[in-house]
């Protein structure tokens, strides 16, 4: 049975993972309409992963005797100045999510909830990968520069298809 404090912080994470889902959808739609199918594909796949993260939290809260609450989500931005700016925002957002997962770890230790502490380790590891894949993309972007967006878009298209079999 989850304590109230753990249930609250897990529900906060339902909102944050859900917002990540719609944020990346908004970004994907922006990229698609700007003629970047590769970037859009990467972001749609990323959005799917965020939806899965949200569902994991919902299932866990309900399984442990809590009640997952489905929140309303604020509207994500519609416009992005450039592809570079967009991926800088993705990285900032992922760093925020990492901090948020770490706060759950801290709360579990305070509450002596070693079960949730163990369960949430999957997200601790996942965040390392999430941040590192976005940092790789930003490195690539810095190398190719704004003028070679066509090449970059083709490149990132391949990136996601390689990543897809592992989900
Ligand atoms: Fe679910 Fe990208 O963090």
Backbone and ligand atoms as CSV (ligand in chain L), in Angstrom:
chain,resi,resn,atom,element,x,y,z
A,1,UNK,N,N,0.858,-1.213,0.000
A,1,UNK,CA,C,0.000,0.000,0.000
A,1,UNK,C,C,0.883,1.248,0.000
A,2,UNK,N,N,0.557,2.155,-0.909
A,2,UNK,CA,C,1.370,3.367,-0.999
A,2,UNK,C,C,0.987,4.351,0.102
A,3,UNK,N,N,1.976,5.052,0.644
A,3,UNK,CA,C,1.644,6.133,1.575
A,3,UNK,C,C,1.104,7.297,0.748
A,4,UNK,N,N,0.434,8.202,1.429
A,4,UNK,CA,C,-0.163,9.329,0.705
A,4,UNK,C,C,0.907,10.151,-0.024
A,5,UNK,N,N,2.053,10.321,0.657
A,5,UNK,CA,C,3.117,11.135,0.049
A,5,UNK,C,C,3.685,10.496,-1.215
A,6,UNK,N,N,3.796,9.173,-1.199
A,6,UNK,CA,C,4.321,8.476,-2.391
A,6,UNK,C,C,3.275,8.498,-3.506
A,7,UNK,N,N,2.027,8.308,-3.110
A,7,UNK,CA,C,0.956,8.356,-4.120
A,7,UNK,C,C,0.934,9.735,-4.789
A,8,UNK,N,N,1.076,10.776,-3.978
A,8,UNK,CA,C,1.054,12.148,-4.528
A,8,UNK,C,C,2.191,12.380,-5.509
A,9,UNK,N,N,3.391,11.970,-5.110
A,9,UNK,CA,C,4.541,12.267,-5.981
A,9,UNK,C,C,4.498,11.400,-7.247
A,10,UNK,N,N,3.936,10.187,-7.143
A,10,UNK,CA,C,3.785,9.354,-8.351
A,10,UNK,C,C,2.721,9.949,-9.270
A,11,UNK,N,N,1.670,10.498,-8.694
A,11,UNK,CA,C,0.656,11.154,-9.528
A,11,UNK,C,C,1.222,12.411,-10.185
A,12,UNK,N,N,2.112,13.106,-9.471
A,12,UNK,CA,C,2.772,14.266,-10.076
A,12,UNK,C,C,3.557,13.809,-11.311
A,13,UNK,N,N,4.138,12.610,-11.206
A,13,UNK,CA,C,4.921,12.092,-12.335
A,13,UNK,C,C,4.030,11.655,-13.495
A,14,UNK,N,N,2.807,11.211,-13.192
A,14,UNK,CA,C,1.843,10.894,-14.266
A,14,UNK,C,C,1.665,12.160,-15.113
A,15,UNK,N,N,1.494,13.292,-14.430
A,15,UNK,CA,C,1.296,14.555,-15.164
A,15,UNK,C,C,2.555,14.908,-15.961
A,16,UNK,N,N,3.717,14.710,-15.372
A,16,UNK,CA,C,4.958,15.124,-16.052
A,16,UNK,C,C,5.283,14.235,-17.250
A,17,UNK,N,N,5.045,12.939,-17.122
A,17,UNK,CA,C,5.290,12.040,-18.266
A,17,UNK,C,C,4.243,12.313,-19.354
A,18,UNK,N,N,3.009,12.566,-18.930
A,18,UNK,CA,C,1.943,12.872,-19.887
A,18,UNK,C,C,2.225,14.173,-20.626
A,19,UNK,N,N,2.736,15.163,-19.879
A,19,UNK,CA,C,3.097,16.423,-20.550
A,19,UNK,C,C,4.251,16.187,-21.529
A,20,UNK,N,N,5.202,15.331,-21.160
A,20,UNK,CA,C,6.312,15.012,-22.079
A,20,UNK,C,C,5.745,14.433,-23.375
A,21,UNK,N,N,4.749,13.558,-23.236
A,21,UNK,CA,C,4.094,12.938,-24.390
A,21,UNK,C,C,3.542,14.011,-25.330
A,22,UNK,N,N,2.765,14.948,-24.791
A,22,UNK,CA,C,2.149,15.924,-25.706
A,22,UNK,C,C,3.158,16.987,-26.155
A,23,UNK,N,N,4.163,17.254,-25.321
A,23,UNK,CA,C,5.213,18.192,-25.749
A,23,UNK,C,C,5.924,17.649,-26.990
A,24,UNK,N,N,6.279,16.352,-26.953
A,24,UNK,CA,C,6.995,15.778,-28.097
A,24,UNK,C,C,6.079,15.610,-29.308
A,25,UNK,N,N,4.788,15.387,-29.050
A,25,UNK,CA,C,3.833,15.362,-30.175
A,25,UNK,C,C,3.798,16.723,-30.862
A,26,UNK,N,N,3.733,17.779,-30.053
A,26,UNK,CA,C,3.695,19.139,-30.607
A,26,UNK,C,C,4.964,19.416,-31.410
A,27,UNK,N,N,6.095,18.984,-30.871
A,27,UNK,CA,C,7.371,19.183,-31.563
A,27,UNK,C,C,7.404,18.377,-32.865
A,28,UNK,N,N,6.865,17.144,-32.815
A,28,UNK,CA,C,6.849,16.281,-33.997
A,28,UNK,C,C,6.004,16.916,-35.097
A,29,UNK,N,N,4.867,17.460,-34.699
A,29,UNK,CA,C,3.982,18.086,-35.675
A,29,UNK,C,C,4.668,19.306,-36.296
A,30,UNK,N,N,5.357,20.079,-35.467
A,30,UNK,CA,C,6.109,21.238,-35.977
A,30,UNK,C,C,7.127,20.760,-37.011
A,31,UNK,N,N,7.890,19.731,-36.671
A,31,UNK,CA,C,8.950,19.246,-37.569
A,31,UNK,C,C,8.352,18.704,-38.873
A,32,UNK,N,N,7.235,17.995,-38.744
A,32,UNK,CA,C,6.592,17.413,-39.923
A,32,UNK,C,C,6.155,18.497,-40.903
A,33,UNK,N,N,5.618,19.577,-40.367
A,33,UNK,CA,C,5.118,20.633,-41.249
A,33,UNK,C,C,6.232,21.556,-41.734
A,34,UNK,N,N,7.430,21.389,-41.179
A,34,UNK,CA,C,8.577,22.175,-41.666
A,34,UNK,C,C,9.407,21.379,-42.674
A,35,UNK,N,N,8.928,20.171,-43.009
A,35,UNK,CA,C,9.652,19.368,-43.998
A,35,UNK,C,C,10.813,18.572,-43.425
A,36,UNK,N,N,10.687,18.158,-42.171
A,36,UNK,CA,C,11.734,17.329,-41.543
A,36,UNK,C,C,11.141,15.980,-41.124
A,37,UNK,N,N,10.943,15.060,-42.066
A,37,UNK,CA,C,10.312,13.784,-41.701
A,37,UNK,C,C,11.136,12.944,-40.726
A,38,UNK,N,N,12.444,13.033,-40.821
A,38,UNK,CA,C,13.298,12.248,-39.921
A,38,UNK,C,C,13.168,12.718,-38.479
A,39,UNK,N,N,13.222,14.043,-38.318
A,39,UNK,CA,C,13.101,14.621,-36.971
A,39,UNK,C,C,11.703,14.316,-36.414
A,40,UNK,N,N,10.687,14.434,-37.283
A,40,UNK,CA,C,9.316,14.144,-36.840
A,40,UNK,C,C,9.209,12.689,-36.388
A,41,UNK,N,N,9.807,11.794,-37.152
A,41,UNK,CA,C,9.744,10.376,-36.795
A,41,UNK,C,C,10.392,10.118,-35.435
A,42,UNK,N,N,11.538,10.748,-35.212
A,42,UNK,CA,C,12.245,10.594,-33.938
A,42,UNK,C,C,11.358,11.092,-32.794
A,43,UNK,N,N,10.725,12.251,-33.002
A,43,UNK,CA,C,9.904,12.848,-31.939
A,43,UNK,C,C,8.598,12.071,-31.708
A,44,UNK,N,N,7.992,11.558,-32.770
A,44,UNK,CA,C,6.788,10.735,-32.580
A,44,UNK,C,C,7.138,9.471,-31.782
A,45,UNK,N,N,8.269,8.868,-32.106
A,45,UNK,CA,C,8.693,7.665,-31.380
A,45,UNK,C,C,8.975,8.015,-29.913
A,46,UNK,N,N,9.583,9.181,-29.716
A,46,UNK,CA,C,9.877,9.635,-28.346
A,46,UNK,C,C,8.572,9.865,-27.579
A,47,UNK,N,N,7.605,10.467,-28.262
A,47,UNK,CA,C,6.296,10.715,-27.637
A,47,UNK,C,C,5.664,9.390,-27.201
A,48,UNK,N,N,5.755,8.377,-28.053
A,48,UNK,CA,C,5.216,7.055,-27.704
A,48,UNK,C,C,5.859,6.512,-26.426
A,49,UNK,N,N,7.162,6.705,-26.317
A,49,UNK,CA,C,7.858,6.228,-25.106
A,49,UNK,C,C,7.340,6.954,-23.871
A,50,UNK,N,N,7.093,8.253,-24.020
A,50,UNK,CA,C,6.596,9.028,-22.868
A,50,UNK,C,C,5.205,8.560,-22.456
A,51,UNK,N,N,4.402,8.212,-23.443
A,51,UNK,CA,C,3.059,7.698,-23.128
A,51,UNK,C,C,3.194,6.394,-22.332
A,52,UNK,N,N,4.153,5.566,-22.756
A,52,UNK,CA,C,4.393,4.307,-22.054
A,52,UNK,C,C,4.868,4.597,-20.612
A,53,UNK,N,N,5.710,5.613,-20.439
A,53,UNK,CA,C,6.171,5.963,-19.085
A,53,UNK,C,C,4.987,6.388,-18.206
A,54,UNK,N,N,4.104,7.208,-18.798
A,54,UNK,CA,C,2.925,7.657,-18.039
A,54,UNK,C,C,2.078,6.445,-17.636
A,55,UNK,N,N,1.865,5.527,-18.582
A,55,UNK,CA,C,1.039,4.338,-18.296
A,55,UNK,C,C,1.676,3.462,-17.223
A,56,UNK,N,N,3.001,3.388,-17.224
A,56,UNK,CA,C,3.690,2.601,-16.185
A,56,UNK,C,C,3.376,3.174,-14.804
A,57,UNK,N,N,3.428,4.497,-14.675
A,57,UNK,CA,C,3.119,5.112,-13.379
A,57,UNK,C,C,1.658,4.872,-12.994
A,58,UNK,N,N,0.758,5.015,-13.966
A,58,UNK,CA,C,-0.671,4.812,-13.674
A,58,UNK,C,C,-0.897,3.380,-13.160
A,59,UNK,N,N,-0.326,2.413,-13.882
A,59,UNK,CA,C,-0.524,1.010,-13.498
A,59,UNK,C,C,0.069,0.751,-12.112
A,60,UNK,N,N,1.258,1.308,-11.853
A,60,UNK,CA,C,1.917,1.049,-10.572
A,60,UNK,C,C,1.093,1.618,-9.406
A,61,UNK,N,N,0.643,2.853,-9.544
A,61,UNK,CA,C,-0.131,3.487,-8.460
A,61,UNK,C,C,-1.372,2.634,-8.157
A,62,UNK,N,N,-2.079,2.237,-9.197
A,62,UNK,CA,C,-3.318,1.474,-8.994
A,62,UNK,C,C,-3.062,0.077,-8.434
A,63,UNK,N,N,-1.971,-0.541,-8.898
A,63,UNK,CA,C,-1.616,-1.879,-8.390
A,63,UNK,C,C,-1.298,-1.872,-6.903
A,64,UNK,N,N,-0.734,-0.760,-6.445
A,64,UNK,CA,C,-0.281,-0.695,-5.046
A,64,UNK,C,C,-1.336,-0.096,-4.125
A,65,UNK,N,N,-2.562,-0.090,-4.554
A,65,UNK,CA,C,-3.643,0.353,-3.673
A,65,UNK,C,C,-3.874,1.853,-3.675
A,66,UNK,N,N,-3.218,2.575,-4.576
A,66,UNK,CA,C,-3.473,4.009,-4.687
A,66,UNK,C,C,-4.491,4.262,-5.780
A,67,UNK,N,N,-4.627,5.534,-6.153
A,67,UNK,CA,C,-5.539,5.852,-7.247
A,67,UNK,C,C,-4.850,6.842,-8.177
A,68,UNK,N,N,-4.605,6.384,-9.405
A,68,UNK,CA,C,-3.972,7.266,-10.385
A,68,UNK,C,C,-5.008,8.268,-10.875
A,69,UNK,N,N,-4.599,9.521,-10.887
A,69,UNK,CA,C,-5.507,10.591,-11.319
A,69,UNK,C,C,-5.020,11.108,-12.669
A,70,UNK,N,N,-5.935,11.142,-13.635
A,70,UNK,CA,C,-5.566,11.642,-14.967
A,70,UNK,C,C,-5.787,13.146,-14.984
A,71,UNK,N,N,-4.704,13.904,-15.157
A,71,UNK,CA,C,-4.839,15.361,-15.047
A,71,UNK,C,C,-5.165,16.018,-16.392
A,72,UNK,N,N,-5.420,17.312,-16.355
A,72,UNK,CA,C,-5.436,18.073,-17.611
A,72,UNK,C,C,-3.991,18.488,-17.871
A,73,UNK,N,N,-3.685,18.689,-19.119
A,73,UNK,CA,C,-2.320,19.082,-19.471
A,73,UNK,C,C,-2.317,20.487,-20.051
A,74,UNK,N,N,-1.281,21.245,-19.707
A,74,UNK,CA,C,-1.191,22.571,-20.335
A,74,UNK,C,C,-0.777,22.400,-21.798
A,75,UNK,N,N,-1.051,23.428,-22.580
A,75,UNK,CA,C,-0.780,23.342,-24.011
A,75,UNK,C,C,0.720,23.554,-24.262
A,76,UNK,N,N,1.348,22.629,-24.986
A,76,UNK,CA,C,2.770,22.827,-25.270
A,76,UNK,C,C,2.976,23.923,-26.321
A,77,UNK,N,N,4.180,24.494,-26.405
A,77,UNK,CA,C,4.421,25.531,-27.421
A,77,UNK,C,C,4.193,24.998,-28.840
A,78,UNK,N,N,3.738,25.895,-29.723
A,78,UNK,CA,C,3.479,25.495,-31.118
A,78,UNK,C,C,4.659,25.799,-32.021
A,79,UNK,N,N,5.422,26.813,-31.637
A,79,UNK,CA,C,6.483,27.297,-32.525
A,79,UNK,C,C,7.853,27.051,-31.922
A,80,UNK,N,N,8.801,26.721,-32.787
A,80,UNK,CA,C,10.200,26.553,-32.366
A,80,UNK,C,C,11.057,27.329,-33.349
A,81,UNK,N,N,11.992,28.069,-32.776
A,81,UNK,CA,C,12.796,28.972,-33.599
A,81,UNK,C,C,13.657,28.224,-34.612
A,82,UNK,N,N,14.172,27.081,-34.189
A,82,UNK,CA,C,15.053,26.304,-35.069
A,82,UNK,C,C,15.115,24.881,-34.516
A,83,UNK,N,N,15.685,23.986,-35.327
A,83,UNK,CA,C,15.847,22.600,-34.886
A,83,UNK,C,C,16.775,22.546,-33.663
A,84,UNK,N,N,17.839,23.347,-33.711
A,84,UNK,CA,C,18.763,23.394,-32.568
A,84,UNK,C,C,18.039,23.781,-31.276
A,85,UNK,N,N,17.235,24.851,-31.382
A,85,UNK,CA,C,16.489,25.337,-30.208
A,85,UNK,C,C,15.531,24.248,-29.715
A,86,UNK,N,N,14.911,23.558,-30.656
A,86,UNK,CA,C,13.962,22.502,-30.282
A,86,UNK,C,C,14.681,21.418,-29.464
A,87,UNK,N,N,15.817,20.945,-29.967
A,87,UNK,CA,C,16.508,19.869,-29.238
A,87,UNK,C,C,17.133,20.363,-27.928
A,88,UNK,N,N,17.470,21.658,-27.878
A,88,UNK,CA,C,17.942,22.210,-26.604
A,88,UNK,C,C,16.802,22.162,-25.584
A,89,UNK,N,N,15.590,22.436,-26.052
A,89,UNK,CA,C,14.413,22.354,-25.171
A,89,UNK,C,C,14.163,20.911,-24.733
A,90,UNK,N,N,14.360,19.957,-25.660
A,90,UNK,CA,C,14.166,18.543,-25.311
A,90,UNK,C,C,15.140,18.173,-24.184
A,91,UNK,N,N,16.404,18.588,-24.350
A,91,UNK,CA,C,17.398,18.246,-23.321
A,91,UNK,C,C,17.031,18.871,-21.978
A,92,UNK,N,N,16.651,20.151,-22.003
A,92,UNK,CA,C,16.258,20.827,-20.752
A,92,UNK,C,C,15.085,20.094,-20.101
A,93,UNK,N,N,14.144,19.678,-20.925
A,93,UNK,CA,C,12.976,18.985,-20.385
A,93,UNK,C,C,13.373,17.637,-19.773
A,94,UNK,N,N,14.246,16.911,-20.459
A,94,UNK,CA,C,14.686,15.612,-19.932
A,94,UNK,C,C,15.468,15.786,-18.624
A,95,UNK,N,N,16.250,16.870,-18.528
A,95,UNK,CA,C,16.985,17.116,-17.278
A,95,UNK,C,C,16.001,17.408,-16.141
A,96,UNK,N,N,14.951,18.127,-16.484
A,96,UNK,CA,C,13.897,18.395,-15.497
A,96,UNK,C,C,13.250,17.072,-15.042
A,97,UNK,N,N,12.974,16.177,-16.004
A,97,UNK,CA,C,12.356,14.887,-15.670
A,97,UNK,C,C,13.310,14.046,-14.812
A,98,UNK,N,N,14.585,14.073,-15.135
A,98,UNK,CA,C,15.558,13.340,-14.316
A,98,UNK,C,C,15.500,13.841,-12.868
A,99,UNK,N,N,15.472,15.157,-12.695
A,99,UNK,CA,C,15.392,15.739,-11.349
A,99,UNK,C,C,14.131,15.276,-10.639
A,100,UNK,N,N,13.073,15.210,-11.397
A,100,UNK,CA,C,11.785,14.832,-10.845
A,100,UNK,C,C,11.785,13.357,-10.393
A,101,UNK,N,N,12.421,12.491,-11.190
A,101,UNK,CA,C,12.556,11.067,-10.819
A,101,UNK,C,C,13.437,10.955,-9.558
A,102,UNK,N,N,14.491,11.751,-9.513
A,102,UNK,CA,C,15.373,11.706,-8.328
A,102,UNK,C,C,14.628,12.153,-7.070
A,103,UNK,N,N,13.694,13.076,-7.225
A,103,UNK,CA,C,12.894,13.493,-6.064
A,103,UNK,C,C,12.009,12.337,-5.574
A,104,UNK,N,N,11.553,11.503,-6.516
A,104,UNK,CA,C,10.767,10.323,-6.094
A,104,UNK,C,C,11.661,9.374,-5.289
A,105,UNK,N,N,12.898,9.187,-5.776
A,105,UNK,CA,C,13.846,8.322,-5.052
A,105,UNK,C,C,14.037,8.856,-3.623
A,106,UNK,N,N,14.266,10.161,-3.517
A,106,UNK,CA,C,14.467,10.772,-2.191
A,106,UNK,C,C,13.248,10.567,-1.305
A,107,UNK,N,N,12.062,10.802,-1.879
A,107,UNK,CA,C,10.825,10.655,-1.108
A,107,UNK,C,C,10.644,9.208,-0.623
A,108,UNK,N,N,11.013,8.257,-1.472
A,108,UNK,CA,C,10.908,6.836,-1.086
A,108,UNK,C,C,11.798,6.543,0.121
A,109,UNK,N,N,12.994,7.112,0.119
A,109,UNK,CA,C,13.911,6.876,1.241
A,109,UNK,C,C,13.362,7.519,2.513
A,110,UNK,N,N,12.825,8.736,2.386
A,110,UNK,CA,C,12.236,9.410,3.555
A,110,UNK,C,C,11.091,8.581,4.139
A,111,UNK,N,N,10.286,8.013,3.234
A,111,UNK,CA,C,9.091,7.267,3.655
A,111,UNK,C,C,9.389,5.791,3.932
A,112,UNK,N,N,10.648,5.401,3.730
A,112,UNK,CA,C,11.061,3.993,3.862
A,112,UNK,C,C,10.210,3.077,2.968
A,113,UNK,N,N,9.900,3.544,1.765
A,113,UNK,CA,C,9.148,2.723,0.807
A,113,UNK,C,C,10.166,2.083,-0.146
A,114,UNK,N,N,10.719,0.951,0.289
A,114,UNK,CA,C,11.793,0.325,-0.494
A,114,UNK,C,C,11.256,-0.373,-1.743
A,115,UNK,N,N,9.980,-0.685,-1.748
A,115,UNK,CA,C,9.376,-1.313,-2.936
A,115,UNK,C,C,9.318,-0.313,-4.088
A,116,UNK,N,N,8.776,0.876,-3.794
A,116,UNK,CA,C,8.716,1.891,-4.855
A,116,UNK,C,C,10.125,2.341,-5.226
A,117,UNK,N,N,10.993,2.404,-4.237
A,117,UNK,CA,C,12.392,2.769,-4.495
A,117,UNK,C,C,12.996,1.819,-5.521
A,118,UNK,N,N,12.737,0.539,-5.339
A,118,UNK,CA,C,13.249,-0.469,-6.267
A,118,UNK,C,C,12.595,-0.333,-7.645
A,119,UNK,N,N,11.281,-0.151,-7.636
A,119,UNK,CA,C,10.533,-0.058,-8.899
A,119,UNK,C,C,10.985,1.137,-9.738
A,120,UNK,N,N,11.254,2.250,-9.064
A,120,UNK,CA,C,11.543,3.493,-9.812
A,120,UNK,C,C,12.971,3.515,-10.390
A,121,UNK,N,N,13.782,2.524,-9.995
A,121,UNK,CA,C,15.159,2.474,-10.537
A,121,UNK,C,C,15.162,2.318,-12.057
A,122,UNK,N,N,14.130,1.664,-12.604
A,122,UNK,CA,C,14.038,1.534,-14.062
A,122,UNK,C,C,14.061,2.924,-14.709
A,123,UNK,N,N,13.361,3.869,-14.081
A,123,UNK,CA,C,13.300,5.234,-14.621
A,123,UNK,C,C,14.633,5.967,-14.427
A,124,UNK,N,N,15.317,5.658,-13.331
A,124,UNK,CA,C,16.633,6.289,-13.096
A,124,UNK,C,C,17.553,5.926,-14.264
A,125,UNK,N,N,17.576,4.636,-14.636
A,125,UNK,CA,C,18.421,4.166,-15.742
A,125,UNK,C,C,17.938,4.732,-17.073
A,126,UNK,N,N,16.627,4.719,-17.263
A,126,UNK,CA,C,16.036,5.226,-18.506
A,126,UNK,C,C,16.446,6.686,-18.741
A,127,UNK,N,N,16.478,7.483,-17.682
A,127,UNK,CA,C,16.821,8.900,-17.840
A,127,UNK,C,C,18.262,9.098,-18.307
A,128,UNK,N,N,19.157,8.172,-17.915
A,128,UNK,CA,C,20.546,8.281,-18.391
A,128,UNK,C,C,20.540,8.168,-19.913
A,129,UNK,N,N,19.783,7.169,-20.419
A,129,UNK,CA,C,19.711,6.965,-21.874
A,129,UNK,C,C,19.014,8.116,-22.580
A,130,UNK,N,N,17.946,8.599,-21.974
A,130,UNK,CA,C,17.183,9.676,-22.618
A,130,UNK,C,C,18.067,10.916,-22.776
A,131,UNK,N,N,18.778,11.287,-21.707
A,131,UNK,CA,C,19.628,12.483,-21.786
A,131,UNK,C,C,20.766,12.253,-22.774
A,132,UNK,N,N,21.345,11.059,-22.731
A,132,UNK,CA,C,22.504,10.822,-23.575
A,132,UNK,C,C,22.130,10.808,-25.064
A,133,UNK,N,N,20.943,10.276,-25.412
A,133,UNK,CA,C,20.582,10.264,-26.839
A,133,UNK,C,C,20.332,11.692,-27.336
A,134,UNK,N,N,19.770,12.555,-26.494
A,134,UNK,CA,C,19.542,13.944,-26.933
A,134,UNK,C,C,20.873,14.698,-27.022
A,135,UNK,N,N,21.786,14.416,-26.111
A,135,UNK,CA,C,23.105,15.074,-26.186
A,135,UNK,C,C,23.839,14.663,-27.463
A,136,UNK,N,N,23.700,13.391,-27.858
A,136,UNK,CA,C,24.315,12.930,-29.117
A,136,UNK,C,C,23.734,13.696,-30.313
A,137,UNK,N,N,22.424,13.886,-30.283
A,137,UNK,CA,C,21.772,14.617,-31.383
A,137,UNK,C,C,22.274,16.062,-31.424
A,138,UNK,N,N,22.390,16.694,-30.265
A,138,UNK,CA,C,22.876,18.079,-30.234
A,138,UNK,C,C,24.325,18.162,-30.737
A,139,UNK,N,N,25.133,17.166,-30.415
A,139,UNK,CA,C,26.519,17.129,-30.920
A,139,UNK,C,C,26.517,17.050,-32.444
A,140,UNK,N,N,25.679,16.141,-32.964
A,140,UNK,CA,C,25.564,15.987,-34.414
A,140,UNK,C,C,25.133,17.296,-35.060
A,141,UNK,N,N,24.141,17.929,-34.452
A,141,UNK,CA,C,23.628,19.192,-34.990
A,141,UNK,C,C,24.714,20.254,-35.036
A,142,UNK,N,N,25.534,20.291,-33.994
A,142,UNK,CA,C,26.622,21.271,-33.973
A,142,UNK,C,C,27.625,20.987,-35.076
A,143,UNK,N,N,27.808,19.695,-35.372
A,143,UNK,CA,C,28.755,19.329,-36.429
A,143,UNK,C,C,28.238,19.700,-37.817
A,144,UNK,N,N,26.969,19.364,-38.084
A,144,UNK,CA,C,26.461,19.608,-39.442
A,144,UNK,C,C,26.056,21.071,-39.662
A,145,UNK,N,N,25.632,21.757,-38.597
A,145,UNK,CA,C,25.247,23.162,-38.728
A,145,UNK,C,C,23.890,23.321,-39.391
A,146,UNK,N,N,23.316,24.494,-39.226
A,146,UNK,CA,C,21.955,24.784,-39.711
A,146,UNK,C,C,21.817,24.597,-41.229
A,147,UNK,N,N,22.922,24.788,-41.963
A,147,UNK,CA,C,22.816,24.782,-43.425
A,147,UNK,C,C,22.638,23.376,-43.993
A,148,UNK,N,N,22.971,22.366,-43.191
A,148,UNK,CA,C,22.898,20.995,-43.690
A,148,UNK,C,C,21.744,20.211,-43.089
A,149,UNK,N,N,20.632,20.901,-42.893
A,149,UNK,CA,C,19.498,20.276,-42.230
A,149,UNK,C,C,18.965,19.062,-43.002
A,150,UNK,N,N,19.078,19.097,-44.310
A,150,UNK,CA,C,18.597,17.976,-45.106
A,150,UNK,C,C,19.356,16.698,-44.736
A,151,UNK,N,N,20.669,16.824,-44.655
A,151,UNK,CA,C,21.509,15.677,-44.274
A,151,UNK,C,C,21.194,15.218,-42.858
A,152,UNK,N,N,21.070,16.195,-41.986
A,152,UNK,CA,C,20.802,15.865,-40.586
A,152,UNK,C,C,19.474,15.105,-40.465
A,153,UNK,N,N,18.477,15.586,-41.188
A,153,UNK,CA,C,17.160,14.962,-41.121
A,153,UNK,C,C,17.210,13.509,-41.615
A,154,UNK,N,N,17.969,13.276,-42.662
A,154,UNK,CA,C,18.106,11.903,-43.177
A,154,UNK,C,C,18.817,11.013,-42.169
A,155,UNK,N,N,19.800,11.610,-41.533
A,155,UNK,CA,C,20.591,10.900,-40.544
A,155,UNK,C,C,19.750,10.460,-39.349
A,156,UNK,N,N,18.965,11.371,-38.853
A,156,UNK,CA,C,18.160,11.097,-37.657
A,156,UNK,C,C,17.034,10.114,-37.995
A,157,UNK,N,N,16.594,10.107,-39.238
A,157,UNK,CA,C,15.585,9.150,-39.686
A,157,UNK,C,C,16.122,7.729,-39.464
A,158,UNK,N,N,17.374,7.522,-39.862
A,158,UNK,CA,C,18.013,6.219,-39.692
A,158,UNK,C,C,18.224,5.876,-38.235
A,159,UNK,N,N,18.552,6.889,-37.439
A,159,UNK,CA,C,18.793,6.692,-36.008
A,159,UNK,C,C,17.608,6.018,-35.336
A,160,UNK,N,N,16.419,6.526,-35.667
A,160,UNK,CA,C,15.247,6.019,-34.972
A,160,UNK,C,C,14.879,4.618,-35.438
A,161,UNK,N,N,15.076,4.335,-36.732
A,161,UNK,CA,C,14.704,2.996,-37.186
A,161,UNK,C,C,15.629,1.955,-36.567
A,162,UNK,N,N,16.902,2.348,-36.307
A,162,UNK,CA,C,17.805,1.404,-35.631
A,162,UNK,C,C,17.376,1.197,-34.190
A,163,UNK,N,N,16.879,2.280,-33.575
A,163,UNK,CA,C,16.522,2.205,-32.153
A,163,UNK,C,C,15.201,1.478,-31.943
A,164,UNK,N,N,14.348,1.472,-32.989
A,164,UNK,CA,C,12.983,0.988,-32.804
A,164,UNK,C,C,12.811,-0.449,-32.297
A,165,UNK,N,N,13.575,-1.431,-32.814
A,165,UNK,CA,C,13.340,-2.801,-32.343
A,165,UNK,C,C,13.432,-2.953,-30.819
A,166,UNK,N,N,14.237,-2.095,-30.168
A,166,UNK,CA,C,14.365,-2.199,-28.703
A,166,UNK,C,C,13.261,-1.418,-27.994
A,167,UNK,N,N,12.453,-0.700,-28.771
A,167,UNK,CA,C,11.359,0.070,-28.166
A,167,UNK,C,C,11.874,1.331,-27.568
L,1,LIG,FE1,FE,9.776,9.841,-19.540
L,1,LIG,FE2,FE,11.751,11.300,-21.368
L,1,LIG,O1,O,11.192,10.916,-19.681
